[in-house]
Amino acid sequence: MQGEGSSVGTQDAIRTQDAVRGRGAVVAALMLAMALAAVDSTIVSTAVPQIVGALGGFSIFSWLFSGYLLAATVTLPVYGKLSDTFGRKPVLIAGCVLFLLGSGLCALAWNMESLIAFRVVQGLGGGAVQGTVQTLAADLYPLKERPKIQAKLSTVWATSAVAGPALGGAITSYADWRWIFLINLPIGAVALWLIVRHLHEPEREAVPRGRIDWPGALAVFACGGTLLTALVQGGVAWDWVSAPSLALFGAGLALIGVVVLVERRAQEPIIPGWVWRRRTIAAVNLALGALGLLMVAPTVFLPTYAQSVLGLAPVAAGFVLSVMTLSWPVSAALSQHVYRRIGFRNTAITGISGAALILFTFPFLPYPGTAWQPALLMLLLGAALGLFQLPLIVGVQSSVGWAERGTATASVLFCRQIGQTLGAALFGAVANGVLAARLDGAGSLDSVARILDDPGSVADPEPLRRAVDAAVDSVYLGAGCAAVAALAVLLFLAPRRFPVLDERQLAAQKDQLTPTQLSD
């Protein structure tokens, strides 16, 4: 291994000429596949009133999102290991097929329970798509060109954040809500055709494969599903200190022990020990977990702030958030010019330091303020986080060989998703706690926001607006603390220079070694 430095531009993962033919068509397929997962949440959220009106089940409709999230998150490590064992192509094809199968079934749902079950099927496919597309991005492009594909994928997410609600609103206004799922079928069919036709992974030396750790996969799924259910539903479906909550957390902790026991005995564990023994990967996992945590502030709470405090319409409130998705991919694409000079770690430190300052600045915005002020902060936040996230992902992918890249990438995405789920629960409790203190326990953030949407429902809305302002300010302070935690991880845990494999090492690992031989 060698450190990143003057030769970082010549160090590569897998050469395009050897690994993939028709790269442009494959990139198009990856962008289409990623678009399926990226548009999903935003387009479904706009159709909830119509779905509930047609199928009923208002008390459980939140599981349309929770069920998908649980399935997509807990299967990430499983798909990462499978892609390292069997190759990216079969896992990506299986993921696309599952997602499209779930989409078709959702369009046929006859009640809310069946729709939730079919959303879980969608999530099982979505986990495979998200993790495998990110892994293939590293397989397709050498290190110095990798920001190009990552910027394209970031653009997919940015476009989806803006276009998803508009598309969902148009479909539900002029057609049946079932079309929000049916529209996935032609897009997914084109992506599948391009993948099958143009993605050709390199021939590898025939070596005996170890048995798939299916007990470990089941244990990871059960443990992750239990803990995520406790986090997602705690404070919503039941109180945090209640029998269901305590039972789920207790079962989750017990299942953690089961996972450790099963994985230590497995020949090729789903979550190998080296994911946490290597400083580089462990540090990035923790740092991106903190990123997931802090991202809850702008994505979940900023629209409520924009509508309730600034008095903006939903479309204008969405614009305040969307500017972040415009600067993020641009910053990510340009980050290569920074990390090739100062390294992955220092670039990420620069980005997260800027993000912390921006998040801590938000509570100092004047009340009630104008829309350009938070919009400017979000524009700067997107630029800072583009410098933070991409160098860490590229750094991890460049520090492992082909046979470990899927597992390493999945671990990073898994930790980021766990952080986001934890952040939603934690900051939701913080916001509601501040509101309760300001309003003497009268209502939650959601209920206050609904009241403010109807100006005639309250004689003096000013105390409610100030309470929402204080609650969101507290959330942003918490997000700033999460950014500081990520900074501390990079300063004290991450190595100063990420170990980057050169081309010859990667070729040897790709063509000759088994995943077992590559593990620590």
N, C-alpha and C positions, 0 to 999 in steps of 0.2 A: 504494500500500500504506500501511497505517497500523499503528502499534504496538498491542499488546494493552493495554488499560487500562480506563477507565471505560465505553467503548463496546463492550467485548468481548462483552457480553451481547446486543447488537443485530447483531453481525456473524454472517453465516450462510454456509452453503455453497449448497445448492439448496433453495428453499422446497418444503415437502411438497406444497402444493396444485398446484404446477406440475410436479413431478417424479414423484410416485407417488400413485396412488389406492388406497384400501384399505390404509393403512399397517399397521394392526393385523394383517391377514392376512399381509402380507409379512414383518413381524417374526416372526410365528410360523413362517413358512417358513424364514427365516434361522436361527432357533434350532434347528429340526429338522435343517436341513442341517449346521449346525455340530456338532450332537450326533452325527451320523454319524462325523465325523472325530475328535471328542473321545473317544467311547467306544471307538473302534477298538483302540487300543494296549492299554488296560487289560483289555478283555474277551478279547482274543486271548491275552494273557500267561497268564491263568488256565487256558487250555485246552491249553497246550503239551504237558503230559504225555500227554493223551489223543490229541493230534494225532500226536505222535511214536510213540506206541504203535500207532496205526492205520496210519500211512504210513511209519514209519521215518525215516531221514535225520537222526539225532541230531547228526551232525557239522556239519550245515549249517543247523540250525533257526533259528539267530540271524538268518539272512537273511530270515526272516518279518518281522522288524522293520526290519532294515537296508535291505532292498529297498524297503519302503514309505517309509521316511524319505528315502532317496535320491531317489526319484521325486517325492515331495511337495515336497522342498526345492528341487531344481534347476529345477523348472518354475515356481516362484513368480514369477520375473521375467518369464517368457514370458507367463503368464496376466495379469500386471499390465499389460503392454503391449497385449495383445489386448483387454482390457476397456476400455482407453482408446481403442482404435481402433474396435472394433465395438460397444461397449456392455457393460454388466455382465450383462444378462439372458442373451444367448446363451452367454457364457462360463460363467456359473453353471449353466445348464441342461446344457451339455456336461460340466461337472465332475461334476454329480450323476449323469448317465447313465453316465459312465465309472466312477464309484465303485460304482454299483449293478451294472454289468456285471461289474466285478472281483469284487464280493461273490458274485454268482451263480456265476461261474466257480470261485471259491475253494471253494464248497460242492460243486462237482463234481470237485475235484482228485483225482487217482488216485495221486499220489506227492508227495514233498516238493518235488521240482524244479518240478512243475507248480503246486503251491500257491504257491511263491515267485514264479513268473512272474505268476500272477494277482494276488498282493499288489502287485506293481509296477503293474499296471493300476489297482488300487485307489488306489495312491499318486498316479498321474497325475491321477485325479479329485480326490483329497484336496487336492492343491496348489491346484487351481482353486477348490474350495469355501472353503478357509481364507482365501485372499487376497481373493476377490471378496466374501465376506460382510463382511469388515472394511471394504472399500471402500464397499459399499452402506450400511453403518452410518453413514458420514459423509454419503452422499447423502441418506439418509432424514431425518436430524435436523439442525436448526440447531445452531450451536456451543453455545449455552447449554443445550441439551437432550441433547447427544450422550452425556454420561455415562449417561443412562438406558439406551440401547441397548447401550452397552459393558458396563454392569453386568449386563444380561440375558445377554449373551454370556459374560461371566465366570462367571455363575451356571451356565450350561450346562457349562463346563469343570469347575467345582467339583463339580457334581452327578455328572458323568461319572466324576470321580476316585474318588468314593465308591461310586457305583452300578455302575460297570463291573465291578470284580472280583466283587462279589456276584452280579451277573447272569450273568457268565461261569461262576462256580462253580455256580450253580443249573442252568444249561443243561448243563454237562458232567456234573453229578451225575445229572440226571433225563432227559436227552435226548442225542442224538448231537451231537458237537462241530460238525458242519456247520451247526447252527442258529445258531451265533454269527455266521455270515455271512448266513444266510437272514433273520435278524431285521431286517437292514438294509433289505430290499426293501420291506416295507409302510411303514416310516418314510420312506424316500426317496421312495416313490411319492406319499405325502401332501405332502411338501415340494415335489416337482416340480409337482403339481397346483396348489398354492397359488401357486407362482412363475409358472407359465404363465398362470394366471387373473387374478392380482391385481397382478403387478409390471408397471407400464407406464412405461417411461422416456420422458422428454420428446422431442418431435420436435426434431431439430436441422437447421440449414440444410444443404442438400446441398452437400458440398464434395468435391473429388477426394481420395481417400485415397492415400497413398504405398504402395509395395509393402511387404508384410510382410517383415521381415528374417529369413527362414527360415535362411540360413547362420549368422546370429548366434545364433538360438535353438538350433541344433544345436551350435554351438561352446560356448555357455553350458552346455547339458546335458552335453556330453562333459567339459568342464573340471570342473564341479561334481561330476558323478558320479565322476570319477577321484579327485579330492581327498577327497571324502567317504568313498569306499571305503577309501582309505588310512588315514583317521582312524578309521573305524568298525572296521576289521579289524586295524589295527596293534596288536600286543600281544595279540591274541586268536587270529586264524587263523595269524599268523606274527609273528616278532619284529620290533621296531621297526627294528633294524639288520639287515635281511635283503634278499635280492634282490627279492622281491615288493614290499616296502615302499619301497625305494629307487626301483624302477622306476615305481611308481605316483606317488610324489611328483615324480620327474623328469618324467614325462609330464604331470602336472598343471601344473607350472610352465611347461612348453612350451606347453600349451594356454591358459594365461593370456595368453601373448604372442599366440596366435592370436585369442583373444577381443578383445583390444585392437585388433589390426590390422583384424579384420572389422568391429567396431563403429565404428571411426573412419571407415570408408569407407561405412557404411550411411546411407541417406537418413533412415530412422526406426529407429535402433538399439533392440534389446531392452533394453539397459541404457544409457540416455542419459548423456552426460557431466554433465548438470546435476544428476544424483542426488548426485554427489560434489563438484561445484563450489559448490553452495549450502551455506553454513555450517550452516543449520538442519537440513537433511536429513542431511548428512554427520555432524554431531554426534550426532543421534538414532540413526543407523545404528550408530555405534560404541558409544554408550551402551547400546543394546538388545542389541548383540552381547555386551557385558560382562554384561548381565542373563542372557542364555542361558547364559553360562559359569558364573555363580554359582548358577543354579538347579539345577545338577547336584548340588550338595551336599545340599540337602534331598530332592529327588525320587529320587535314585539311592542315596545313602549313608545317609540317615536311617533307612529301614526296616531295613537291615542292622544299624545301631547299636541300634535299639530291640529287635530280636530277639536279637542276639548279646550285647550288653552289659547291657541292662535285663532280658533274659529274658522279653520279652512274646510273646504269641501273635501270629500274623500279623494277625488282625483288630484287636487292640489296637495293634499297631505301625502299621497303616494309619491308625488314628485320630490318632496323634501327628502324622502328616503332614497329614491331612485338615483339621485345624483351620486350617492356613494358607489352604486354599481357601475357608474360611468367611469369614475376615476380609478377604481380598483384594477380592472384589466389593463388599463394603460400603464399604471404603475408597475404591475406585474410584468408586463412585456419589457419595460425598460430596466427592470431590476437586474438583468444579466450584466448590464454595464457597471453596476455597482458591485455585485458579488464577485465578479471576475477581478476586481481591483482590491476589495477589502475582505473578501471571504463571505461564506454563507452566514456565519454566526454574527459578525459585525453588521452585516446588512439587516438581518432580522432584529438585532438590538436597536439599530437606528429606527426601523419601522415601528417597533412596539413602544419605544420611548416617545415618539411623536404621537402615537395613538393614546398613550396614557395622558399626555398633556391636553390633548383635544377632549378626551372624556371628562377630565377634571375641570375643563373650562365650561362645559355645558351648564352646570348649576349657576354660573355667574352671568348667564344671559339675562338681559332685562325682562321684567314682567310687564305686560304680556309679550312684548317684542313683536318682531315681524318675521315673515317666513324666510327671508334671505339669510338671517343669522344662523338658525340651525342648519339650513341647507349648505351654507359655507362650511360649517363644521363637519358635516357629513361628507362633503367633497374632499376635505382634507383627511378625514378619517379613512376613506376608501384608498386614498393614495398611500397613507401610512401602512395600512394593513396589506396592501399589495406588495410592499417591500418586506413585510414580515412573513406572510404565509408562504409565498412561492419559493423563496430561497430555502426554507426549511424542508419543504416537500422534495424539491430537487436535490438538496443535500443528502437527505435520507436515501432517496432512490439511487443516487450516485455512489453511495457507500456500500451497496450490496450488489450481488450478482443476480443473474436472471432468475435462478432457482429460489431466491429469497425475496425478490422484489415485490411479488404479489402480497406476501405476508406482511412485509414491512409497510407497504402502502396502506393495506387494510387496517393495520394497527393505528396508523396516524389518523385515518378517517374515522375509525371507531372512537378514538379518544376525543376527537373534535365533536362528534355527535353526542357522546356522553356528556361532554361539557355543556353543550347547548341545552340538553334536556335538564341537567342539574340547574343550569342558570335560569331556565323558565320557572322551575319550582322555587328556587331560592329568591329570585328577584320579584316573583309574584307575591311571595310572603312579605318581602320588604315593602313593596308598594302598598299592599293592603294594610300592613301595620302602620305605615305613615298616615294613610287615609283614616284609619280608625282613630289614631291619636288626634288628628285634626278635626274630625267630624264626630267625635265622641261615639265611635263604633257604628256610625250610620252608613252602612253599605261598603261594597268592594269597589275596586277600580272599574270593573266592567259595568256595574250597576250605575255608578256615578257618570261614566262616559255615556251611557244610554240616556240618562236624564238630561245631560248637556246637549245631546243631539236634538232634543225637543225643547226649545227655549221656553215655551209656554208652560212647561210642567213644573217650573219652580219660580217663585217670585223674585228671588235674588240669587242668581247663579254665581256671583263673584266668589263667595267662600268655597264653593265646589271647585271652581277653576283654580283657585290658589292651592287647594288641597291636592288636586291632580298635578299641578306644577311642582309642589314639594315632593310628591311621591315619585315622579319621574326624575327629579333632581337626585333623589336618594339612590335610585337605580343606576344612574350614570356615575355617581360616586362609587358604587359597588363595582361597576364595570371598570372604572379606573383602577380600583384595587386589584381586579383580576389581571389587568394589563401589567401592573407592577409585579404581580406574582410571576407572570410569564417572563418579564425582564429578569427577575431574580433567578429563575431556572436557567436562562441562557447565560447569565453571568457566572453562576456558581456550579452548575452541573454540566452544561454543554462543553465539549472540548473546544479549545481556541480555534483549531483548524479541523474541519470535518475530514475524515479519512475517505479519499476518493479513489476508487479502483480505476486503473488504466485499462486501455483497450485489450491488451493481451490477457490480463487477468480475467476480464469479463468474458472474453471468448473462450478461455479455458473452462471457466465455471459453466458457461452456457452449454458447451458441447460435450463435456466429459464427466461432470460431477453430478451426483444425485443430491437432492435436498438434504439427506441425512449427512452426507459428507461435508456439506457446506455449513452445517450448524456448529455452534461452539461446543 
